[in-house]
């Protein structure tokens, strides 16, 4: 085991009574808090946060993102709703354009390699960008403030550009080999074809983000639909045509999020897990929950509990179509003064998505087609107009008709195990959110084996090894072996708290006292 890193990292939980926001970049959380202070509700704050993240962590999400899911439990309502803006492939997607090399892909997916990695980066890898449609649906249905006010923090941040600190430079370096293939991407993110380097001292500089701020300003003036059926849509299509892209006007025009009831899974003591149904990890989690719900447990998670959890996660993955690689996703959570709660997950798919920036709009586009199996004749094979299976798992735990906990994570296949453990550490083992966020976890990302943090102790490791191969892995910043979860909680006394993943450099929770 490599023990060269000796980090000892912790982050405090944010606590307050008027609202909390947690996000994977501090400026995103600040945008959400600013909207709450301005009189917005949790929905307004979630949308503002998501829009702000487009410029602050472009490797994870943005306006060019292929979509996501949000679970929304509004104060005074008995149950949660789900905003489904899940990914869809373009109607002109032609499987014949994705020829196989005969080798396995070295890019982190479990698919065979395609010629030129056309399903991984570039214009053919782009799924229909539904991220804006999700924000549109949420805001129009339940938002309180006008779009211009909700968008204002994101516009200001986009004008400032991306702070080129060590983490941003590291993320850009990880995608640089492909960013350099596309002129606008290389112009914005690289320096003479090479990734930027943070300064040895002083403050990092900022990277200009092209026309992203102008696109956001247009969106704030013209409204959400302009992205799909207006000037922004026209600019997207012009840029796509220049690079032999396949998005068409009807792809954009038909893009709309769906709002429906949350999937409900009974949990202990009469509580209910409210999940996003459809092409998410929720069905797999429901299988795990069915067994864990009735299983005995003590005051703390012990070896027997972890062994049972690992066994059920492996079984769930054996039933689940497993093939997509790790996703560079973002998750945010909000609770306002009224008690409305939002758990929202959205993504570009891989680190910096398709690596393709469209110059007229400044949009960094997703690479959602990476989720498809490039082999023909499979249930998840590449094809036109198809929904994509994702690993996203935003959740809200309901006690009676009151939302008490919201959780979710980024991290691809690792999302399910991380989110469930963080939830149950708080809800069932009585951990404070801050303690839960720092408690060691296991990961099961497939049916074959288990990853375990050595901090779990020898008894837990031995119990896990009795059933399956165990990889003992330390938590780290990169690679992120145990996902990046965060959590929002409302305590019985009404106080709100939120906690961010300690090892995600930008993850931040903020509160209104």
Secondary structure as UniProt FT lines:
FT   STRAND          14..16
FT   STRAND          19..23
FT   HELIX           26..37
FT   TURN            38..39
FT   HELIX           42..56
FT   TURN            58..60
FT   TURN            63..64
FT   STRAND          67..73
FT   TURN            75..76
FT   STRAND          81..85
FT   TURN            91..92
FT   HELIX           95..97
FT   STRAND          100..104
FT   STRAND          112..114
FT   HELIX           115..117
FT   TURN            118..120
FT   HELIX           123..125
FT   HELIX           131..142
FT   HELIX           147..160
FT   STRAND          162..163
FT   HELIX           166..179
FT   TURN            180..181
FT   HELIX           183..189
FT   STRAND          190..191
FT   TURN            192..193
FT   STRAND          194..195
FT   STRAND          206..207
FT   TURN            210..211
FT   HELIX           212..222
FT   TURN            224..225
FT   HELIX           226..229
FT   HELIX           231..242
FT   TURN            243..244
FT   HELIX           249..253
FT   STRAND          258..261
FT   STRAND          263..266
FT   HELIX           268..270
FT   STRAND          272..275
FT   HELIX           282..292
FT   TURN            293..294
FT   HELIX           303..319
FT   STRAND          329..336
FT   TURN            337..338
FT   STRAND          341..347
FT   TURN            351..354
FT   STRAND          357..358
FT   TURN            359..362
FT   STRAND          363..364
FT   HELIX           368..371
FT   TURN            376..377
FT   TURN            379..380
FT   TURN            384..385
FT   STRAND          395..399
FT   TURN            400..401
FT   STRAND          402..410
FT   HELIX           412..414
FT   HELIX           415..427
FT   TURN            428..429
FT   HELIX           433..438
FT   STRAND          442..443
FT   STRAND          449..452
FT   HELIX           454..456
FT   HELIX           458..465
FT   TURN            466..467
FT   STRAND          469..472
FT   TURN            481..482
FT   STRAND          484..490
FT   TURN            492..493
FT   STRAND          496..499
FT   TURN            502..503
FT   TURN            505..506
FT   STRAND          508..512
//
